[in-house]
Amino acid sequence: MNTALTSLLDLLDLERIEQDIFRGISRSAVVPRVFGGQVAAQALVAAGRTVPEDRAAHSLHAYFLRPGDPGAPIVYQVDRIRDGRSFTTRRVVAVQHGQPIFHLSASFQEHEEGLEHQEPMPPAPDPESLPTAEELLPAHADKFPDPKVVDRLLEARAAVDLRYAEDPPFLVAGQGPREPRSQVWFRTRGKLADDPLLHVCLATYVSDMTLLDSVLLAHGRGGWAVGDVVGASLDHAMWFHRPFRADEWLLYDQQSPSASGGRGLGTARIYTQDGRLVVSVIQEGVVRVPR
């Protein structure tokens, strides 16, 4: 396990300061605020630590309320909304400087047999055939107005091996609109413990990295790192359908059905390499063209 993954796992290992109150720290991000995937993953950790171990997370719904301060701790307050015979519901508010910055509702369910079907996995290249971030980003450093962006992007991907199936928005900016669809493969850069909540939380962390790329592709924009749009996550929802491991290859198949009113919508499916649909994701974010 590399040091970056160890650091990320430490980030998700929240300090319990009261029965249902937890505290987390932050790490630097590409943008000068707390990375949204970090807050979502930490909030899910806080919720999961108040739930019986035999109940797995099956959904979350979250709102990003204010930018997080990466230099200050985040306090997560958990409300035990419901403990039913099959389902458990938790609400989490993340607080910094006395103000809520993030709100999450999560639901957990004990294992149950039921009807089964899924959308088939779309075609995708073998992840091992695709360039790593270390191969892709330095080769295209000239695409970014700030040369330090490459280092920040590499740091953000140091714990997770994330590989684009096609050129990402920041490499094709200005080349005109493309189909609003993108694919990435990802897995952690090292093996993880056999803790289902940990794998779900790491997928939550990664899910906020690239989901709005398809919005950018539809308009020939490169993104925040290029500087031709400004944006931020507004809300985020995930449904966990089947067990999976975040330390094995997962295909993140993303598309954008709509953009309007300064907002862009991204929808996605996450598949295991053998074709099982394990997660569905929807996110809306602010996507504005700078004046």
Secondary structure, DSSP 8 states (H G I E B T S, - for coil): --HHHHHHHHHHS-EEEETTEEEE-----SSSS--HHHHHHHHHHHHHTTS-TTEEEEEEEEEE-S---TTS-EEEEEEEEEE-SSEEEEEEEEEETTEEEEEEEEEEEE----------------GGGS--HHHHTGGGGGGSSSTHHHHHHHHHTSSEEEEESS--HHHHTTS----SEEEEEEEESS---S-HHHHHHHHHHHHHHHTTHHHHHTTT---TTTTS-EEEEEEEEEEE-S---TTS-EEEEEEEEEEETTEEEEEEEEEETTS-EEEEEEEEEEEE---
